[in-house]
Amino acid sequence: MSIQAQITGWGAYVPQRIVTNDDLSKIVDTNDEWIVSRTGISERHFASEEESTASLATEAALQALQVAGLNPVELDLVIVASSSPEHFFPATACLVQDRIGANKAGAYDLLAACSGFVFALDVAAQAIRSGSIRSAVVIGAETLTRFLDWTDRNTCVLFGDGAGAFVLQASDQPGGVLASAIHSDGSGGELLILPSPGSRHPMNIQALEARLQYVQMNGREVFRFATRALGQVVQESIAKAGLKLEDIQWIIPHQANMRILEAAAKNLKVPMDRFVINVDRYGNTSTASIPIAVVEAVQDGRIRPGDKVVFVGFGAGLTWGAVTAQWSGPLAPPRRHAPTPKLIRLLAGLRSGLLRLLRRLDAVVWGRMQNWGQKGPPGDDYLP
Ligand code: ACO
């Protein structure tokens, strides 16, 4: 029997603060009627000053691990897909790996913009099916509101913050991730771009004056691309799974914009009630939007074990991709004395603190303290 990659856990976290269209109309020249009619978005969540991409990702991952009944020390891989990572490096995934105490997991970030969650799901499932690993947590996490130009009404009304996560585990039961299709077209790179900081435009006064540190978008071209790409890649991934559109109970798309989803549904000739949609309440949370929508649909009973589902993403790059899966659930019944997310966070924090202390003591003993805490590149005490 071949190894399957089952989705055994799921979690989502959004910041508490809700920002409505009316709230936005106080800071930029827009209004609720325009935003709702052009995008379907009514409100979105904004991260607080204390929150960041890694903290949102950690919350979603801990929830997903709890649903799966999997101890973080058993995890083999942590992937964070993000368009708004904590830093350039270290990878946000490494910070999450530390905060959840996934001692033996490899961790890295994956950048495919709003398609990132689907791309990461594909790569994690392939690693499991190849036999190279037994488990992975795949996270989509964003604080994109930190990268928006609040004088640009074309973009700033679209995005929100949040995180979602799946746990994938090896199993000999049929189901889980059945097939995937991913694509890219770098010739459309400039259509949706966050130019600086980067190698092409390092952070300097010229870049800041040109406002290159903010998301820039050619909305019409992105719209055209998205409506075509979505339908095509859904069909492709379903066909690769040996299924037909009629076999699919739910399509869970990247929640970019209601009009994109309506156009794609029309192209596919699938009624809108087979799409899971929550863009009205969260805006576009980029890589986080698919898992947040899935978690809601599982919790309210729409997605049930046995259902065949398609996750489909599209975004900057340009990138687009879809994963067809058969929904299942945890491999084993819940453990009676499973550690709570709070306890895991505490133990992981203690372990991390101890490791930092030991590294520092080692530096004291061997006379390397002069490198620590100087101005310039910070020591690891810089990391929260
Ligand atoms: N409030 C009020 N008016 C606005 C706003 C706003 N927030 N934004 C733009 N307008 C104005 C424009 O200035 C323009 O005015 P003008 O005619 O006087 O120049 C008018 O509205 C029409 O602008 P368009 O850009 O033509 O509006 P359009 O109907 O194309 O809608 C939108 C814009 C919603 C951005 C649309 O192009 C779209 O949905 N694009 C896809 C965007 C998207 O989803 N991107 C992310 C997908 S990929 C990813 O998630 C990374």
Residues whose N, C-alpha, C, O or C-beta is under 5 A from the ligand:
A	BS01	ACO	D29 T30 N31 W34 R38 C114 R153 N154 V157 G219 R220 V222 F223 A256 N257 N284 F314 G315 A316
